[in-house]
């Protein structure tokens, strides 16, 4: 995929990855950001014209200082879509990105054509608490994020040589920026009142959940479905929270049917 920088009215410079052809689809990433040469985006661009903006604080996107709350983050993402010249695209978000996508579809129901929510954050169940990502060490993440933790660890670590001190320093700085931005959305819990707004979603909605999700329990899937009128739910076996990477073909098949 290729990438370019677009600028929003507030002066944020946003890295946007794009590729493919067909219907326009905006993909919003989760708290971990996008992988280098992200295999899910590559596969998705085989079916859609894909635009994947990196949130401020991710990659070389700037402007995180202007994003103080969920509303400013939501409006920022609309500004990016406007800067791309898109009108009522398909909107798909994974995890934290799913939370942002759901907020967008609730705040401006007419601005989203169709909505795909992949293991979205944004709700809270006291009996199914979401683990605190900000308290975890990197080696603890694969077992929470993947159905196959060993394969997940290899995927997350691809291309990283932590024996290279310069590479390690670059990683630590980039990771601090990512977590700083994600913390505005997810810390200490990802409840920003989304539950009270989901009734406003009018876009045809497909909810996709990994059957083995250990980060956001699949019990959340039924709650999202009950709160978004007419939404459909697909659970994907042999997949955890990172279902787009573990079962990309199945996820894309469901999105094509939106």
N, C-alpha and C positions, 0 to 999 in steps of 0.2 A: 504494500500500500504506500501511497505517497502522503506527504504531509505539508501543511502550510500554516502560517500564522494569520489569524484574523484578530481585529481589534474591536472591543466593545465601546459603547458610548462613555463608559467610566474610565477608559484607558487601559483596561486589562488586555494583555496580548496572550492569545490562546492558541496553543498548538492543536491542530485538528488533523487527524488521520482520515484519509478518504480513499475509496476505491470501489470498483465494480460498476454496474449499470443496472437500470431498472427503477423500481419504486424507491423513493428517497426514505432512508431510515437513519435516525440518529441514535447512536448507542452511547449510553452513559455508564462509565466503568465503576467498579467497586472501590473499597478503601485501599486495596493493594495497587490500584492503577492498572495500566496496560502492560502486558509482557512485551519485550522486544520482538518484533515480527510476530505479533499476537496471532496464534493459529486460529482462534475463534473468529477474529475479525476477517482474516484471510478467507475462511470458509464462508462467512456471512456475505462477503463481497461477491461471492459467486452467484448470489441470488438477488441481491439488492444493491442500490447505490448507497454505500455506507459512509456516514460521517461520524467520527468518534472523537469528540473534543476531550482534551486532558483538562481536568478541573484545575483552577489556580492552585499552585503548590505542587502540582504534578508535572513531570518532565520539565520543560522550560516555560510553562504557562505562568503568567504573573497576575497579580491583582487580589491575592488572598486577603490582604489587609482591609479591603473594602467590603468583604463578605463577613458580616457579623452574626447573622441569624439565618434561619431556614428560608425566610421570605427573600432576603437579599440573594441567597444562593439560587433560589428558584428563578427569580427575575434575571439574574446573571445568565442562566442557561438559556432563557428565552432570548436574551440579547445576542448570545452566540448564534442561535438559530437564525435570528434576523440578519446578523452579519454574514451568514452563509447564503442568504437570499432564499431560504426555504419557506414554503407555505404548507402548514398542516402536514408535517412528515409523520411517518410511523415513528413512534418513540419507544425505545427499548432500554431498560436499565437493569443492571445486575447489582444486588445487595444494596450498598449505599446509593448507587446510581438508580436502583429501582425505587428507593425512597424519594429521590429527587424527581424522577419521572412521574410518580404517583402524585406528588405535590403539584407539579406542573399541570397535570390533567385535571386536578381538582380545582385549582385556582383559575385556569382558563380553559374550560371544557371545550370550547369551540376551536382551540388552537392545535389540538392533537387529533389526528385522523384515527389511528389505532394505537393500542398500548400493550406492550409486552413487559411483564414484571417477572424477573428471574430471581427467586429467593430474596425478595425485597426486605430491607430493614424498614423501620418506621413505626412499628407497633411494639407493645410490651405486654407480656403475660407473666404475672407473678409466679405462676406454677411452672413456667418454662423460661427461666431467665436466660438472656443471651450472654455468653462469656465476655469478659472485658478484654477486648483485643489489645488495649493499651497496656495491659499488665502481663502480656504473654511474651515469651522469648521466641525468636524466629524458629527454633527447632520444634516448638510446640504447635506451630500452625498447621503443618500438613495433616495431622490426625483429626483436626477440627474441620478442615476445609475440604478434604478429599475422601471419597469412598476408599480409594487405594492410596494410603498414606505414603508408601514407598515411591510410587510413581509420581505422586504429587510433589514430594520433596525434590526429586530429580528435575521436575518441570520448573519449580520455583527457583532452583539454584542454577539453572542452565546459564552458562556464560559467565558466572561469577567466580572469581578467584580470590578468596578471602586471605590468601597468603600474600597477595599483592597489597601492600599497605596503602598505596595511592588509591587503588580500586576500593579498598575497604573504607577509606575516608570519604570517597565520593558517595559510596552507598549510604553511609551513616548520615551524611548531610542531606541527601535526597530523601532518605527515609524520615528524617526529622521534619522536613517540609511537608511530606505526605501526611504524616500522623497529626501534625499541627492543623492542617486543613480538615482532615477527617474528624478530628476531635470536636470541631464546631458543630458537626452533624450528629455524631454518634456518642460522644462522652457527656455524662457518665452512662446514660442510657439513650437509645435512639427515639425516645418518645417526645415529639415536638407538636403533638396535637393532631397528627394526621388522621387518626381514627374519626375525629369529628368532621373531617372534610371529605372523606372518601365517597360519601353519598353524592357529591357533586360531579363525579367522574361520569362522563357520557360516552367516551370513546369505547369502541369494542375492545374488550380486554382479555388477554390470555395470561394466566398466572402459571409459571413453570417452577417446579420445586424438585430438588434432588431428594430421592427417597431416604438417603443416608445422611442428610444434612445434620451435622453435629454443632454447627455454629448457630443457625437460626432453625429451631426445631420445626419439622413439617406441620406441627399443629398450627403454626402461624398461617399456613396456606389457606386453611379453611376459614380463618377469621377474615383474611383479605377477601376471599371469595364472597363471604356473607355481607361484606360492607360495600362491595362494588357491584351494583345491580347488573345482572346479565353476564357477569364475567364467567370464564371457563377456567378450569384447573386441570393441569397435566402434571402428574408426578412421574419422575423418571427413575427407573431402577438402576442400580449399580452406579450411582452418582451421589456426590455430597454437595456441599455448598458451591463448589466450583463446577457445577454441572455444565456450564458452557465449554469448559476445557475437557471434561471427562466424557461427555456425550454430545459433542457439537452437532452431529448429524441429526439427532433426535430433537434438539432445541431448535435448529433451523427449520426442520420439518414442521414443527408446531407454529413457528413464527410465519412461515409461508401460508399457513391456513388461516391466519388472522383475517 
